[in-house]
């Protein structure tokens, strides 16, 4: 009964989405305020219906209703509660339901928070949002029904892949999806603006918080995934240039570019057509990512051909939305009036360069991800594109970008004095140099480029610190004055400083772990000691343990630093029931200088164990940098101008009761 | 490693091995640290043919182990890195290389990102020379605007 309610809710949501698309769009065209007014309630209703469907599916998982095929395939009655819940989106059908639920949620959020939008723009934004829902709800109904039943119902389910049974992975997909789907709002705003033929500072101000939110979700999702891979996959890898990772990284890069170009639209009324294009591209890349992941095309071109229903459907959606929006762009963009002029050496010019480099970096990810598919389908030749390719293309494109990050904010609008900007940065340059030399002294081995990488990261951090000191006059003004200035700094300024510093911190972490990682693989017997990263690791012995749905061998290790014991860590080899699938749990002891990371392998001889110990220097900086970026985004989000800046109409008697 | 990848894993669970890496075993390691370092570098650039996007250095699949041992054997026999790579390519095809070699069919792959940077830069430069950076050329007034302008100016239509 409950699954059927969910099924009907999806069907009703589909009909509501159709209505949400067609009626307000027509109303905006005819300038009929009554027709436009249905947009907001329809968006709300669509969201409620999908939320209901999602609740029904969750209920089926919680009650282990194995008559629902999706539950049978992905759950098990002995699974811990949290993984019964996360199992809802740990599979294709459920994750698509989550995807459209978020899409509808963002649409409803525009309906709720979009009170200060012009009626026609709001109606069109919500209508475009509805059209995306129509596409994906029909995808669910026609190819991926999460509520399909089995008769007779099986007694027990197949269980969730144990490697997915992890708290970080439970919240990782919703975050990532919120990011992907959040970009749909920027897309809807762009398409609505193209239809209206009007892009101005107010438009940029409305779009920016949504893009910022999506970018923050993507940042958090990517970082969480990276952290999970680091501690779960068992060799300390944190980024693999895997096509599925790239699928989330490309929208992140373009959303970053969009955040910067929207500033130019808002402040200077320039770069308007380009900003619209970026908004379209950002969501298009989200759709491409969905296609890559959902079609099976990544495993092999042939997997796609074997079961083409889903892949072809998503490809169709892709063509309609990307092709449609780009055609609309080609048709309407020339009518967008150009805004303020500026000299090449100016804040605008710097942001153009930022956009150019970010776009090219994204192109390297895009080409590297899709080229093997393209080449195989055209010539049949199979090639692999792996990390070495991305290091050689993405790297050189990003380094100049990072070098320029501190310079841009010191340029003035319209026309800037580059020399004056550089003069203000000399302290940061010296600081970066000192850090680079210190890095060389700390780790003389490893690639010669590494200290330069660390210096590059330090350059960004130091420039942000300089900016903060200059703006608050800490040190030069009396404390209370500096404190008042500190508190008075706008959220956007904090956002910029923290996010840029976060990028710098992340760069240092990446360079450190890539260049100076230590690895020791050896067979250990209880009592034996091993040195890694200046710490000693003593193997204490192993014992069997039993978890809720697994049994394990737990090997315990004593970590000592400077002769003093610090803590005891353990690494496990688990065997999960019912699948009999083995996984490995890693033992990690974090230090400021880096992580001691211990993983056990197979038994070796009498009493012996293969033990891999790693030292991952400064690895915490990767996620700390990510966290700084996220916090920076939040600061910028809460900037006052998004709350009081946009003009608010006193009264808006738009919604009228139907007669 | 993103969850999306894990979702794929769930789907392909029955066909592929888990990505949990155990990689190089103690008994594989060469006694000569220079050769071992070269072996690690090479195996980081070779794709494990039966895994999803893993190098043989990261993979615990039996085939990856065979390839790691093969690389080490060849290095011990005194082959150069290039010779080892050529041998592996002759045996498994270009697919084994995580860093594709530059040739006619990969020129676009290697040149593409930089071409986009160049083309983008050129477009910006050309637009600048036309007078306004990244700005669209001014449009003539549309029919509607012309007629409303005439109305305002009280010209006969």
HADDOCK unambig.tbl for C-alpha pairs under 7 A between the chains (distance, minus, plus):
assign (segid A and resid 90 and name CA) (segid B and resid 7 and name CA) 6.24 0.50 0.50
assign (segid A and resid 91 and name CA) (segid B and resid 7 and name CA) 6.05 0.50 0.50
assign (segid A and resid 161 and name CA) (segid B and resid 10 and name CA) 6.06 0.50 0.50
assign (segid A and resid 164 and name CA) (segid B and resid 6 and name CA) 6.93 0.50 0.50
assign (segid A and resid 169 and name CA) (segid B and resid 3 and name CA) 6.58 0.50 0.50
assign (segid A and resid 172 and name CA) (segid B and resid 3 and name CA) 6.37 0.50 0.50
assign (segid A and resid 173 and name CA) (segid B and resid 3 and name CA) 5.70 0.50 0.50
assign (segid A and resid 222 and name CA) (segid B and resid 2 and name CA) 6.61 0.50 0.50
assign (segid A and resid 225 and name CA) (segid B and resid 1 and name CA) 5.85 0.50 0.50
assign (segid A and resid 225 and name CA) (segid B and resid 2 and name CA) 4.60 0.50 0.50
assign (segid A and resid 225 and name CA) (segid B and resid 3 and name CA) 6.42 0.50 0.50
assign (segid A and resid 226 and name CA) (segid B and resid 1 and name CA) 6.47 0.50 0.50
assign (segid A and resid 226 and name CA) (segid B and resid 2 and name CA) 6.78 0.50 0.50
assign (segid A and resid 229 and name CA) (segid B and resid 1 and name CA) 5.38 0.50 0.50
assign (segid A and resid 233 and name CA) (segid B and resid 19 and name CA) 6.61 0.50 0.50
assign (segid A and resid 233 and name CA) (segid B and resid 20 and name CA) 4.72 0.50 0.50
assign (segid A and resid 233 and name CA) (segid B and resid 21 and name CA) 6.44 0.50 0.50
assign (segid A and resid 234 and name CA) (segid B and resid 20 and name CA) 5.88 0.50 0.50
assign (segid A and resid 234 and name CA) (segid B and resid 21 and name CA) 5.76 0.50 0.50
assign (segid A and resid 235 and name CA) (segid B and resid 21 and name CA) 6.30 0.50 0.50
assign (segid A and resid 242 and name CA) (segid B and resid 53 and name CA) 6.44 0.50 0.50
assign (segid A and resid 244 and name CA) (segid B and resid 2 and name CA) 6.86 0.50 0.50
assign (segid A and resid 244 and name CA) (segid B and resid 4 and name CA) 6.12 0.50 0.50
assign (segid A and resid 244 and name CA) (segid B and resid 5 and name CA) 5.41 0.50 0.50
assign (segid A and resid 245 and name CA) (segid B and resid 1 and name CA) 6.75 0.50 0.50
assign (segid A and resid 245 and name CA) (segid B and resid 2 and name CA) 5.61 0.50 0.50
assign (segid A and resid 271 and name CA) (segid B and resid 134 and name CA) 6.25 0.50 0.50
assign (segid A and resid 271 and name CA) (segid B and resid 135 and name CA) 6.67 0.50 0.50
assign (segid A and resid 293 and name CA) (segid B and resid 4 and name CA) 6.76 0.50 0.50
assign (segid A and resid 334 and name CA) (segid B and resid 136 and name CA) 6.37 0.50 0.50
assign (segid A and resid 337 and name CA) (segid B and resid 136 and name CA) 6.73 0.50 0.50
assign (segid A and resid 337 and name CA) (segid B and resid 138 and name CA) 6.88 0.50 0.50
assign (segid A and resid 338 and name CA) (segid B and resid 135 and name CA) 4.94 0.50 0.50
assign (segid A and resid 338 and name CA) (segid B and resid 136 and name CA) 5.37 0.50 0.50
assign (segid A and resid 339 and name CA) (segid B and resid 135 and name CA) 6.99 0.50 0.50
assign (segid A and resid 341 and name CA) (segid B and resid 132 and name CA) 6.05 0.50 0.50
assign (segid A and resid 341 and name CA) (segid B and resid 133 and name CA) 6.75 0.50 0.50
assign (segid A and resid 356 and name CA) (segid B and resid 117 and name CA) 6.63 0.50 0.50
assign (segid A and resid 356 and name CA) (segid B and resid 120 and name CA) 6.60 0.50 0.50
assign (segid A and resid 357 and name CA) (segid B and resid 117 and name CA) 6.86 0.50 0.50
assign (segid A and resid 360 and name CA) (segid B and resid 113 and name CA) 5.55 0.50 0.50
assign (segid A and resid 360 and name CA) (segid B and resid 116 and name CA) 5.92 0.50 0.50
assign (segid A and resid 360 and name CA) (segid B and resid 117 and name CA) 5.35 0.50 0.50
assign (segid A and resid 361 and name CA) (segid B and resid 113 and name CA) 6.96 0.50 0.50
assign (segid A and resid 363 and name CA) (segid B and resid 113 and name CA) 5.47 0.50 0.50
assign (segid A and resid 364 and name CA) (segid B and resid 113 and name CA) 4.78 0.50 0.50
assign (segid A and resid 367 and name CA) (segid B and resid 109 and name CA) 6.32 0.50 0.50
assign (segid A and resid 368 and name CA) (segid B and resid 109 and name CA) 6.71 0.50 0.50
assign (segid A and resid 371 and name CA) (segid B and resid 109 and name CA) 6.59 0.50 0.50
assign (segid A and resid 382 and name CA) (segid B and resid 94 and name CA) 6.93 0.50 0.50
assign (segid A and resid 382 and name CA) (segid B and resid 95 and name CA) 5.39 0.50 0.50
assign (segid A and resid 383 and name CA) (segid B and resid 94 and name CA) 5.54 0.50 0.50
assign (segid A and resid 383 and name CA) (segid B and resid 95 and name CA) 4.15 0.50 0.50
assign (segid A and resid 383 and name CA) (segid B and resid 100 and name CA) 6.73 0.50 0.50
assign (segid A and resid 384 and name CA) (segid B and resid 95 and name CA) 5.16 0.50 0.50
assign (segid A and resid 384 and name CA) (segid B and resid 96 and name CA) 6.82 0.50 0.50
assign (segid A and resid 384 and name CA) (segid B and resid 97 and name CA) 6.04 0.50 0.50
assign (segid A and resid 384 and name CA) (segid B and resid 98 and name CA) 5.14 0.50 0.50
assign (segid A and resid 384 and name CA) (segid B and resid 100 and name CA) 6.51 0.50 0.50
assign (segid A and resid 385 and name CA) (segid B and resid 98 and name CA) 5.09 0.50 0.50
assign (segid A and resid 385 and name CA) (segid B and resid 99 and name CA) 5.89 0.50 0.50
assign (segid A and resid 385 and name CA) (segid B and resid 100 and name CA) 6.30 0.50 0.50
assign (segid A and resid 386 and name CA) (segid B and resid 98 and name CA) 4.37 0.50 0.50
assign (segid A and resid 386 and name CA) (segid B and resid 99 and name CA) 5.96 0.50 0.50
assign (segid A and resid 387 and name CA) (segid B and resid 98 and name CA) 6.96 0.50 0.50
assign (segid A and resid 388 and name CA) (segid B and resid 98 and name CA) 6.70 0.50 0.50
assign (segid A and resid 388 and name CA) (segid B and resid 99 and name CA) 5.37 0.50 0.50
assign (segid A and resid 389 and name CA) (segid B and resid 99 and name CA) 5.41 0.50 0.50
assign (segid A and resid 521 and name CA) (segid B and resid 25 and name CA) 6.94 0.50 0.50
assign (segid A and resid 521 and name CA) (segid B and resid 26 and name CA) 5.69 0.50 0.50
assign (segid A and resid 522 and name CA) (segid B and resid 26 and name CA) 5.27 0.50 0.50
assign (segid A and resid 523 and name CA) (segid B and resid 26 and name CA) 6.87 0.50 0.50
assign (segid A and resid 601 and name CA) (segid B and resid 22 and name CA) 6.63 0.50 0.50
